[in-house]
Amino acid sequence: MRIQLLWPILATLLVPLAVAWFVYPEHLPPGFGVFPPQFQGDAPGFNGWVFLLVAAGAVFISALVLWPKAFGFKGATPGPAAAKKPLPWWFWAGAVVTLFFWWLMWSHSTLFGNLVYWSFTPLWWGFIFVLDGLVYHRNNGRSLFSSKPKLLAIAGLISVLGWVYFEFFDYFVLENWYYPHTAAAPWSQQLLSFEFLLTYSTVTPVLFQWYCLLNTFPKLVARYQNGPKMPLNANLLIGLGLVLLAAMVIWPYPMFWVVWIGPFLVLIGCLQRLTIWTPFTDIAKGNWTAGVLIAVSSMLNGLFWEFWNFGSNYFVTDSITNPNYWVYNIPYLNVIHLFSEMPLLGYFGYLPFGVIVLLFFIWSGKLFGFDTDIQLNKTDS
């Protein structure tokens, strides 16, 4: 099974490299391998037709999430709400850590020396435990930390691998996002790389916490059941994903969106071929709950990602202290910024991203042999 798991994902890495060999005089896109990614070129400016097309898709997706009955979802009878427990100690500890490092990152204070340059990662791990405490409170004392601490720790490790995988594709779209303040911290390249990898450990755990939190609302869980059935052809998905990744290298700006969709299609197809459960296994039966909730989890968390990131630069006075700060170089759509470096329509990229994170975790679990079941209402394995 491992070979069958590996080859499609290896293909997502090799296809862009192979196409780039013929597209670029240096055989790789400019800036390839510079870590963290840096700005390489000016993306095309605003295009009204592209904006309207993407906006129409955004409206359609929003309508499906907000009014599923209009799209044929009959829903189900909500289960009983779990009993409540007092907020655990780690909720309060996480809140203190989050608030302290939020203040430190936005204030740029050097009162604690070089700690200010490390603010981003502890802020997010504090927030992870805040969310976990809320899940514990709403779910009769069951949360990832209280019930599946090993899975939560593994999620942090796989998160590093997953974001490095995702960051790889950013080079081929000539940096849809990049990190202009990496020189802010007085670090060597080795320490800078270590700090960024440490930061990457927060992505998967925080999305899983949101997912578990949303699952504590029975009416929300029930509303996306008994909907349209959408079976998928695994081989077609893999082939389409690889073709799109090849096209992305040839036309990086028109195909900028493939960075979210290409790996997504290949991961689904890879897992479907081996009859490994994914949210799309349930969607084929008319139950869209897992797919919708992990996607919405990603968008909700995206609001915090973008808000905290924006503030870390907005309140700069005389010094820049957040090396993790990022900006976007998205073609055609880079307009309407509301307390965010992310353009308004760009938030909808978080929807497939959340599903990619879950798919990559499931894929990694099957490859390395660990439990990937983040549902808390099932028996722990």
PATOR-205287 format. One record per residue (C-alpha): x, y, z; residue in three letters. Coordinates in steps of 0.25 Angstrom, whole numbers, padded with zeros to 4 digits, always signed. Example, Ala and Ser with C-alpha at 12.3 -4.5 7.8 and 13.67 -1.06 7.14 Angstrom:
2
+0049-0018+0031Ala
+0055-0004+0029Ser
REM end
This chain:
381
+0000+0000+0000Met
+0011+0010+0003Arg
+0016+0010-0012Ile
+0002+0013-0016Gln
+0001+0024-0005Leu
+0015+0030-0009Leu
+0015+0031-0024Trp
+0003+0041-0027Pro
+0009+0050-0016Ile
+0023+0049-0022Leu
+0017+0052-0035Ala
+0011+0065-0030Thr
+0026+0069-0027Leu
+0033+0063-0039Leu
+0023+0069-0050Val
+0025+0083-0046Pro
+0040+0081-0046Leu
+0040+0074-0059Ala
+0032+0084-0066Val
+0040+0096-0060Ala
+0052+0089-0067Trp
+0047+0093-0080Phe
+0040+0106-0076Val
+0051+0114-0069Tyr
+0065+0116-0075Pro
+0071+0113-0061Glu
+0062+0100-0061His
+0055+0105-0048Leu
+0046+0117-0045Pro
+0053+0130-0040Pro
+0055+0129-0025Gly
+0053+0114-0024Phe
+0058+0109-0011Gly
+0060+0122-0004Val
+0054+0119+0010Phe
+0045+0125+0014Pro
+0040+0130+0000Pro
+0043+0144-0004Gln
+0036+0153-0014Phe
+0040+0150-0029Gln
+0032+0158-0038Gly
+0020+0167-0040Asp
+0007+0159-0042Ala
-0003+0165-0052Pro
-0012+0175-0046Gly
-0027+0176-0044Phe
-0036+0169-0054Asn
-0051+0172-0053Gly
-0055+0159-0061Trp
-0047+0150-0053Val
-0052+0157-0040Phe
-0066+0155-0044Leu
-0064+0141-0048Leu
-0058+0137-0034Val
-0068+0146-0027Ala
-0079+0138-0033Ala
-0073+0125-0029Gly
-0071+0131-0015Ala
-0086+0135-0014Val
-0090+0121-0018Phe
-0081+0114-0008Ile
-0086+0124+0003Ser
-0100+0121-0001Ala
-0098+0106+0000Leu
-0092+0107+0014Val
-0102+0117+0019Leu
-0115+0111+0013Trp
-0112+0096+0010Pro
-0127+0093+0009Lys
-0127+0102-0004Ala
-0117+0092-0010Phe
-0125+0079-0007Gly
-0120+0076+0007Phe
-0131+0070+0016Lys
-0122+0070+0028Gly
-0124+0060+0040Ala
-0130+0060+0054Thr
-0119+0067+0063Pro
-0113+0058+0073Gly
-0114+0062+0088Pro
-0104+0073+0092Ala
-0092+0067+0101Ala
-0092+0071+0116Ala
-0084+0083+0120Lys
-0071+0083+0128Lys
-0064+0094+0135Pro
-0053+0101+0126Leu
-0040+0093+0129Pro
-0028+0099+0134Trp
-0021+0099+0120Trp
-0032+0108+0115Phe
-0028+0119+0125Trp
-0013+0116+0123Ala
-0015+0117+0108Gly
-0022+0130+0109Ala
-0011+0136+0117Val
+0000+0131+0107Val
-0009+0136+0095Thr
-0012+0150+0101Leu
+0003+0152+0105Phe
+0009+0149+0092Phe
-0002+0156+0084Trp
+0002+0168+0092Trp
+0017+0166+0090Leu
+0016+0163+0075Met
+0007+0176+0073Trp
+0014+0185+0082Ser
+0028+0181+0077His
+0033+0183+0091Ser
+0048+0179+0094Thr
+0045+0179+0109Leu
+0047+0163+0109Phe
+0059+0164+0099Gly
+0059+0155+0087Asn
+0046+0148+0092Leu
+0038+0158+0083Val
+0044+0151+0070Tyr
+0038+0138+0075Trp
+0024+0143+0078Ser
+0016+0137+0066Phe
+0018+0122+0070Thr
+0014+0123+0085Pro
+0003+0132+0082Leu
-0003+0121+0073Trp
+0000+0109+0082Trp
-0007+0117+0093Gly
-0019+0119+0084Phe
-0019+0104+0081Ile
-0021+0101+0096Phe
-0032+0112+0097Val
-0040+0105+0086Leu
-0037+0091+0092Asp
-0042+0096+0106Gly
-0055+0101+0099Leu
-0057+0087+0093Val
-0054+0081+0106Tyr
-0065+0090+0113His
-0075+0087+0102Arg
-0072+0073+0100Asn
-0074+0066+0114Asn
-0059+0067+0116Gly
-0054+0061+0103Arg
-0044+0069+0095Ser
-0032+0066+0087Leu
-0023+0069+0098Phe
-0031+0062+0109Ser
-0035+0050+0100Ser
-0025+0049+0089Lys
-0012+0056+0093Pro
-0003+0047+0085Lys
-0011+0050+0072Leu
-0010+0065+0075Leu
+0005+0064+0077Ala
+0006+0056+0064Ile
-0003+0066+0057Ala
+0008+0077+0061Gly
+0019+0069+0054Leu
+0011+0066+0042Ile
+0007+0080+0041Ser
+0022+0084+0039Val
+0023+0074+0027Leu
+0010+0078+0021Gly
+0013+0092+0021Trp
+0026+0090+0015Val
+0019+0082+0004Tyr
+0009+0093+0002Phe
+0020+0104+0002Glu
+0027+0096-0009Phe
+0016+0100-0019Phe
+0017+0114-0016Asp
+0030+0115-0023Tyr
+0024+0111-0036Phe
+0013+0122-0036Val
+0024+0132-0033Leu
+0020+0134-0019Glu
+0006+0136-0017Asn
+0010+0139-0003Trp
+0024+0143+0003Tyr
+0031+0147+0016Tyr
+0037+0161+0014Pro
+0042+0163+0029His
+0051+0150+0030Thr
+0063+0159+0033Ala
+0056+0166+0045Ala
+0061+0156+0055Ala
+0076+0155+0058Pro
+0077+0141+0054Trp
+0086+0132+0045Ser
+0079+0126+0033Gln
+0079+0112+0041Gln
+0072+0118+0053Leu
+0062+0126+0044Leu
+0059+0113+0037Ser
+0057+0106+0050Phe
+0047+0116+0055Glu
+0039+0116+0042Phe
+0038+0101+0043Leu
+0034+0102+0058Leu
+0023+0112+0054Thr
+0018+0102+0043Tyr
+0015+0092+0055Ser
+0002+0101+0058Thr
-0006+0099+0045Val
-0012+0086+0046Thr
-0014+0086+0061Pro
-0022+0099+0061Val
-0031+0094+0049Leu
-0034+0081+0056Phe
-0038+0089+0069Gln
-0048+0098+0061Trp
-0053+0085+0054Tyr
-0055+0078+0068Cys
-0062+0091+0073Leu
-0072+0092+0061Leu
-0075+0078+0064Asn
-0080+0081+0078Thr
-0092+0088+0071Phe
-0102+0077+0068Pro
-0111+0085+0059Lys
-0098+0089+0051Leu
-0094+0075+0049Val
-0108+0070+0045Ala
-0111+0081+0035Arg
-0101+0076+0024Tyr
-0106+0062+0024Gln
-0116+0055+0014Asn
-0111+0064+0003Gly
-0107+0062-0012Pro
-0098+0050-0014Lys
-0085+0053-0022Met
-0077+0040-0025Pro
-0063+0043-0030Leu
-0054+0036-0040Asn
-0041+0034-0033Ala
-0032+0032-0046Asn
-0039+0044-0053Leu
-0036+0053-0040Leu
-0021+0049-0040Ile
-0019+0051-0055Gly
-0026+0065-0055Leu
-0018+0069-0043Gly
-0005+0066-0049Leu
-0009+0073-0062Val
-0013+0085-0055Leu
+0000+0085-0047Leu
+0008+0085-0060Ala
-0001+0096-0066Ala
+0002+0104-0053Met
+0017+0104-0056Val
+0015+0109-0071Ile
+0005+0120-0067Trp
+0007+0123-0053Pro
-0001+0135-0052Tyr
-0014+0131-0060Pro
-0013+0117-0052Met
-0010+0123-0039Phe
-0022+0116-0032Trp
-0016+0102-0035Val
-0007+0104-0023Val
-0019+0101-0015Trp
-0027+0091-0025Ile
-0016+0082-0031Gly
-0010+0075-0019Pro
-0025+0075-0013Phe
-0030+0067-0025Leu
-0018+0057-0025Val
-0019+0055-0010Leu
-0034+0051-0011Ile
-0031+0042-0023Gly
-0020+0035-0016Cys
-0028+0032-0004Leu
-0040+0029-0012Gln
-0033+0018-0020Arg
-0029+0011-0007Leu
-0043+0012-0001Thr
-0037+0020+0011Ile
-0048+0029+0017Trp
-0048+0044+0014Thr
-0059+0054+0015Pro
-0062+0051+0000Phe
-0065+0036+0004Thr
-0077+0042+0012Asp
-0080+0052+0001Ile
-0082+0041-0008Ala
-0093+0036+0001Lys
-0100+0050+0003Gly
-0093+0054+0016Asn
-0085+0066+0014Trp
-0083+0069+0029Thr
-0068+0066+0030Ala
-0064+0073+0017Gly
-0072+0086+0020Val
-0068+0087+0035Leu
-0053+0085+0032Ile
-0054+0095+0021Ala
-0061+0105+0030Val
-0051+0103+0041Ser
-0040+0107+0032Ser
-0048+0120+0028Met
-0051+0123+0042Leu
-0037+0122+0046Asn
-0032+0129+0034Gly
-0039+0142+0040Leu
-0030+0140+0052Phe
-0018+0137+0044Trp
-0020+0150+0035Glu
-0024+0159+0047Phe
-0012+0156+0056Trp
-0002+0156+0044Asn
-0008+0169+0039Phe
-0007+0176+0053Gly
+0008+0171+0055Ser
+0012+0181+0043Asn
+0001+0191+0044Tyr
+0006+0196+0058Phe
+0020+0197+0054Val
+0027+0210+0060Thr
+0042+0209+0059Asp
+0045+0194+0058Ser
+0040+0182+0051Ile
+0040+0170+0060Thr
+0031+0159+0053Asn
+0039+0151+0044Pro
+0027+0142+0041Asn
+0019+0154+0035Tyr
+0014+0150+0021Trp
+0008+0158+0009Val
+0001+0153-0003Tyr
+0005+0155-0018Asn
-0008+0149-0024Ile
-0012+0153-0038Pro
-0025+0159-0043Tyr
-0031+0159-0029Leu
-0022+0167-0020Asn
-0033+0177-0015Val
-0042+0180-0004Ile
-0033+0178+0009His
-0041+0179+0022Leu
-0031+0179+0033Phe
-0023+0168+0026Ser
-0012+0166+0016Glu
-0022+0156+0009Met
-0031+0161-0001Pro
-0046+0159+0002Leu
-0048+0148-0009Leu
-0035+0141-0005Gly
-0041+0136+0008Tyr
-0049+0126+0000Phe
-0036+0119-0003Gly
-0036+0115+0012Tyr
-0048+0106+0009Leu
-0040+0096+0000Pro
-0028+0098+0009Phe
-0035+0093+0021Gly
-0038+0080+0013Val
-0024+0078+0008Ile
-0019+0079+0023Val
-0028+0068+0027Leu
-0025+0060+0014Leu
-0010+0061+0016Phe
-0012+0057+0031Phe
-0020+0044+0027Ile
-0010+0041+0016Trp
+0002+0042+0026Ser
-0005+0034+0036Gly
-0007+0022+0026Lys
+0008+0024+0021Leu
+0014+0024+0035Phe
+0003+0016+0043Gly
-0003+0025+0053Phe
-0017+0028+0057Asp
-0024+0040+0049Thr
-0038+0039+0055Asp
-0040+0053+0061Ile
-0055+0050+0064Gln
-0057+0051+0079Leu
-0070+0044+0079Asn
-0064+0031+0075Lys
-0056+0021+0083Thr
-0041+0025+0084Asp
-0032+0015+0077Ser
REM end
